[in-house]
Amino acid sequence: MRTLLIGGARSGKSALAQRWAAERSRNVCYIATATVSDEEMAVRIDAHRRERPDHWRLHEESTQLAAALRNEARQGELLLIDCLTLWTSNCLWPAPADVAADVTGWHRERDAFLAALRATTTDVIVVSNEVGTGIVPENPAARLFRDEHGRLNQQVAAVCDEVFLVTAGLALRLK
C-alpha cells in the first residue's frame, strides 16, 4: 500500500503519518529529507526526532530518495517518507541559494524516485506539502519550485493507492 498525505504547512500531516505508521506496523523505517540549515531547522528536526518511537529505524537522505527507498524496502516493514517538499528543494538547490537551480539533476532524481515508488512492494506513507493553493509567487525561483513540486505531487498521487488531504489534523480521502 502506497499512501500520500498532502496538505499545507502545519496541517498535521507528519503527526498523522506517524500515527498511521505506528498503527500499521511495529517495524518502521523513517526516511527523513530535512537537513540542518540553521538553528530553527535544527530545533524542528529535533522535535520530529522526539515525536518518533525510539525503536523506529532512521535513514536521513536529503537528495537521493530513490536509492533510499530501494535500499530500505524490506519485507514486513513500513517506510515513512517525510517530506517530499524539502526533498524537492534540496534537489533543485543543492548548492547555496544564489546558484541557479539544478533542474536536470532534479528531473533525474524525481523520475528515479517515481520508478522506485511504483516498483516497491513495501508499504509506504509519503508526506508532502500542497503548494498550488496560494498566490502566484513573485520571484522566478519560487515559481519554479511551486511548478516542479506541484507536478511531483500530481505524479506521486497517481502512483499511490490512496491519497489524503490533511488540514487541521483531519484527513479527507481523495483517492
C-alpha positions as a printed Julia matrix, in Angstrom:
175×3 Matrix{Float64}:
   0.0    0.0     0.0
   1.34   3.42   -1.02
  -0.27   6.33    0.83
   0.2   10.06    0.2
  -0.66  12.62    2.87
  -0.73  16.11    1.36
  -1.67  19.43    2.91
  -0.47  22.85    3.92
   2.33  23.7     6.31
   1.48  22.78    9.91
  -1.67  20.96    8.8
  -0.89  17.86   10.89
   0.46  15.68    8.07
   3.56  14.43    9.87
   1.78  13.65   13.13
  -0.94  11.78   11.26
   1.63   9.9     9.16
   3.47   8.83   12.31
   0.26   7.71   13.97
  -0.82   5.7    10.92
   2.65   4.17   10.56
   2.59   3.04   14.2
  -0.9    1.59   13.74
   0.06  -0.28   10.55
   3.39  -1.76   11.62
   5.71  -2.15   14.58
   8.65  -2.15   12.15
   9.0    1.32   10.64
  11.86   2.99    8.82
  11.55   6.77    8.87
  13.22   8.35    5.82
  13.91  11.98    6.68
  14.77  14.51    3.95
  15.41  17.54    6.15
  18.87  18.99    6.62
  20.08  21.36    9.3
  20.41  24.69    7.53
  20.04  26.97   10.55
  19.16  26.91   14.24
  15.4   26.98   13.62
  15.63  23.94   11.34
  17.76  22.14   13.93
  15.0   22.71   16.5
  12.33  21.42   14.08
  14.34  18.29   13.27
  14.93  17.63   16.96
  11.2   17.97   17.67
  10.42  15.4    14.95
  13.01  13.03   16.43
  11.45  13.27   19.9
   7.97  12.56   18.49
   9.03   9.25   16.87
   9.19   5.94   18.73
  12.75   5.02   19.71
  12.57   1.61   18.04
  11.92   3.05   14.55
  14.9    2.96   12.22
  16.03   6.29   10.78
  17.5    6.92    7.33
  18.44  10.52    6.61
  18.6   11.31    2.9
  18.31  14.81    1.52
  18.62  14.18   -2.24
  18.88  10.52   -3.32
  15.43   9.43   -2.24
  15.03   6.72   -4.91
  18.13   4.95   -3.65
  16.95   5.29   -0.05
  13.55   3.83   -0.96
  15.11   0.89   -2.82
  17.72   0.22   -0.12
  15.34   0.45    2.84
  12.45  -1.55    1.37
  12.21  -4.69    3.49
   9.52  -7.27    3.84
   7.34  -6.66    6.87
   8.5   -3.09    7.38
   6.72   0.17    6.63
   8.56   3.17    5.18
   7.53   6.68    6.19
   9.0    9.39    3.93
   8.85  12.88    5.42
   8.85  15.03    3.38
   8.85  15.44   -0.39
   8.72  19.22   -0.11
  12.15  19.54    1.46
  13.49  16.87   -0.91
  12.34  18.9    -3.94
  14.1   21.97   -2.6
  17.26  20.01   -1.74
  17.43  18.59   -5.27
  16.71  21.87   -7.05
  19.21  23.88   -4.99
  21.95  21.51   -3.79
  24.32  24.5    -3.54
  23.84  27.93   -1.93
  20.65  29.77   -2.86
  22.47  32.21   -5.15
  23.33  29.35   -7.54
  20.87  28.53  -10.32
  18.51  25.62   -9.81
  19.65  22.18  -10.99
  16.55  21.27  -12.98
  18.25  18.48  -14.94
  19.51  16.77  -11.79
  16.12  17.25  -10.17
  14.27  15.63  -13.08
  16.64  12.66  -12.94
  16.09  12.21   -9.19
  12.33  12.75   -9.47
  11.96  10.16  -12.24
  14.1    7.64  -10.34
  12.0    8.15   -7.21
   8.73   7.7    -9.09
  10.06   4.47  -10.64
  11.16   3.17   -7.23
   7.8    4.09   -5.69
   5.95   2.28   -8.49
   8.14  -0.81   -8.09
   8.14  -1.16   -4.31
   6.14  -3.88   -2.63
   6.79  -2.37    0.79
   4.1   -0.29    2.48
   4.99   3.39    2.17
   3.49   6.55    3.66
   4.65   9.73    1.91
   4.23  13.25    3.32
   4.17  16.32    1.05
   3.07  19.93    1.16
   0.36  21.23   -1.16
   1.83  24.22   -2.98
  -0.83  25.12   -5.52
  -3.49  26.82   -3.44
  -1.72  30.11   -2.73
  -0.97  33.16   -4.79
   1.45  33.07   -7.72
   4.93  33.62   -6.26
   6.56  36.89   -7.27
  10.07  35.59   -7.97
  11.24  33.07  -10.59
  12.86  30.65   -8.11
   9.68  30.39   -6.04
   7.58  29.89   -9.19
   9.97  27.16  -10.37
   9.71  25.42   -7.01
   5.9   25.66   -6.95
   5.64  24.32  -10.52
   8.11  21.45  -10.05
   6.77  20.4    -6.67
   3.17  20.67   -7.84
   3.96  18.36  -10.77
   5.69  15.93   -8.4
   2.64  15.86   -6.12
   0.42  15.01   -9.09
   2.76  12.21  -10.2
   3.08  10.75   -6.69
  -0.7   10.89   -6.23
  -1.12   8.96   -9.49
   1.25   6.23   -8.25
  -0.21   5.95   -4.74
  -3.04   3.63   -3.86
  -4.59   6.17   -1.52
  -4.28   9.94   -1.16
  -5.48  12.1     1.73
  -5.71  15.88    2.0
  -4.82  16.87    5.57
  -5.97  20.08    7.2
  -6.25  20.88   10.92
  -5.05  17.34   11.62
  -8.01  15.81    9.79
  -7.67  13.66    6.68
 -10.05  13.86    3.75
  -9.76  10.85    1.43
  -9.19  11.95   -2.18
  -8.33   8.57   -3.64
